[in-house]
C-alpha cells in the first residue's frame, strides 16, 4: 500500500532523482555498482511506508554510493 504522506513523496522524489543520476553515471562509465545502487534508490520507496525507515534507507544507500562511485 502506498503512503501519500508529503514527506514520503518528497523522499521518493529526492532519492529517485539521485538514483536516476547514479544509474546514468554507472551506465556511462560502465560501472555496475553505481547502476545497482541507482536502481535501488529508484525502487525502494515503493516498498517502505515508514517515514523514518524510508529516509534512513535512502541515506544508507547514498553513503554506499559514495563509497562505490569509483573502482
TORROLO-848255 format. One record per atom (N, C-alpha, C): x, y, z; residue in three letters. Coordinates in steps of 0.05 Angstrom, whole numbers, plus 32768, in hexadecimal, padded with zeros to 4 digits. Atoms other than C-alpha are relative to their C-alpha. Example, Ala and Ser with C-alpha at 12.3 -4.5 7.8 and 13.67 -1.06 7.14 Angstrom:
BEGIN
80127FE88000ALA 80F67FA6809CALA 801280188000ALA 7FF07FE87FFFSER 81117FEB808FSER 7FF18016800ESER 
END
This chain:
BEGIN
80117FE88000UNK 800080008000UNK 801280198000UNK 7FF07FE78002UNK 801C80447FEDUNK 7FF780138016UNK 80057FEC7FEBUNK 8021807A8022UNK 8003801B7FF3UNK 7FFF7FE6800DUNK 801080BF8008UNK 800680178013UNK 7FF67FEC7FEDUNK 803080E48042UNK 801380137FF0UNK 7FEE7FEE8010UNK 805381238026UNK 801D7FFB8004UNK 7FE480067FFBUNK 8095810F8046UNK 80097FE77FF0UNK 7FFA80188010UNK 809280CB8024UNK 800180067FE2UNK 80007FF7801CUNK 808280EB7FE1UNK 801A800F7FFAUNK 7FE77FF18004UNK 80BC811B7FEAUNK 80197FEE8000UNK 7FEA80137FFFUNK 80EB80E37FFDUNK 80027FEF7FE7UNK 8000800F8019UNK 80D680BA7FC1UNK 800A80107FE9UNK 7FF67FEF8016UNK 80E280F57F93UNK 801E80058002UNK 7FE37FFA7FFDUNK 812681077FB0UNK 80117FE87FFBUNK 7FEF80178004UNK 814280C17FB4UNK 7FFC7FF37FE5UNK 80048009801CUNK 812380AD7F71UNK 801080107FECUNK 7FF07FEF8012UNK 814480E87F4FUNK 801D7FFA8003UNK 7FE480067FFCUNK 818780DA7F6EUNK 80067FE47FF6UNK 7FFD801B800AUNK 817E80907F5DUNK 80027FFF7FE1UNK 7FFE7FFE801DUNK 817180A27F14UNK 801B800A7FF7UNK 7FE67FF58006UNK 81B080CC7F13UNK 80167FEB8005UNK 7FEC80157FFAUNK 81D880937F33UNK 80007FEA7FEBUNK 800280148014UNK 81BD80627F01UNK 800C80097FE5UNK 7FF47FF68019UNK 81D0808E7EC6UNK 801E80038002UNK 7FE37FFE7FFBUNK 8215809B7EE4UNK 800D7FE47FFDUNK 7FF5801B8002UNK 822180507EEBUNK 7FFE7FF57FE4UNK 80038009801CUNK 820780437EA5UNK 8015800D7FEEUNK 7FED7FF18011UNK 823380787E86UNK 801D7FF68005UNK 7FE580097FFBUNK 8272805E7EA9UNK 80027FE18001UNK 8000801D7FFFUNK 825E80147EA5UNK 80087FF5801BUNK 7FFB800A7FE4UNK 825F800A7EF1UNK 7FE67FF4800AUNK 8019800D7FF8UNK 822D7FD97F0DUNK 7FF78009801CUNK 80087FF87FE5UNK 822E7FF27F56UNK 7FEE80188000UNK 80127FE88000UNK 821280387F49UNK 7FE67FFA7FF2UNK 80198007800EUNK 81DF801A7F19UNK 7FED7FF18012UNK 801180107FEDUNK 81C67FE87F4DUNK 7FF680118016UNK 80097FEE7FEAUNK 81C4801C7F84UNK 7FEC80147FF5UNK 80137FEE800CUNK 81A0804B7F55UNK 7FE47FF37FFCUNK 8019800E8002UNK 816B80177F46UNK 7FF37FFC801CUNK 800A80037FE4UNK 8165800A7F91UNK 7FF4801A800AUNK 800B7FE77FF8UNK 815B80547F9EUNK 7FE680087FF2UNK 80197FFA800FUNK 812580597F69UNK 7FE97FEE8009UNK 801680147FFBUNK 80FE801B7F7FUNK 7FF87FFE801DUNK 800680067FE4UNK 810280167FCBUNK 7FE98012800CUNK 80167FF17FF4UNK 80D180507FDBUNK 7FE47FF47FFBUNK 801A800D8004UNK 809880267FBEUNK 7FFA7FEA8014UNK 800480167FEEUNK 80A27FF07FF2UNK 80018007801DUNK 7FFE7FF87FE4UNK 80AF80178032UNK 7FEC80178005UNK 80147FEB7FF9UNK 8077803F8053UNK 800680108019UNK 7FF87FF27FE8UNK 809780538095UNK 801380177FF8UNK 7FF17FE88008UNK 80B3809A808EUNK 801D7FFE800AUNK 7FE580017FF5UNK 80EF808F80BCUNK 80117FEB7FF1UNK 7FF28015800EUNK 8102804E809AUNK 800580087FE3UNK 7FFD7FF7801CUNK 80F8806D8055UNK 801880137FFEUNK 7FE97FED8001UNK 812880A78063UNK 801A7FF28009UNK 7FE8800E7FF7UNK 8159807A8088UNK 800C7FEE7FEBUNK 7FF680118016UNK 815D8048804FUNK 800B80107FE9UNK 7FF67FEF8015UNK 81668080801DUNK 801B800B8006UNK 7FE67FF67FF8UNK 819F809F8044UNK 80147FEA8000UNK 7FED80178001UNK 81BE805A804CUNK 80087FF97FE4UNK 7FF98005801CUNK 81BB804E8001UNK 801280167FF5UNK 7FEF7FEA8009UNK 81D980937FF5UNK 801D7FFD800AUNK 7FE580057FF5UNK 821380828023UNK 800D7FEA7FF1UNK 7FF580168010UNK 821C80417FFEUNK 8009800A7FE4UNK 7FF97FF4801AUNK 821C80687FBCUNK 801A80108002UNK 7FE87FF07FFCUNK 825280967FD8UNK 80197FEE7FFFUNK 7FE980127FFFUNK 8280805B7FE5UNK 80047FF07FE6UNK 7FFD80108018UNK 827280377FA3UNK 7FFD80117FE6UNK 80037FF08018UNK 827180717F72UNK 80177FFC7FECUNK 7FE980078011UNK 82B5805D7F57UNK 800C7FE58008UNK 7FF380197FF9UNK 82DA801C7F54UNK 801E80038004UNK 
END
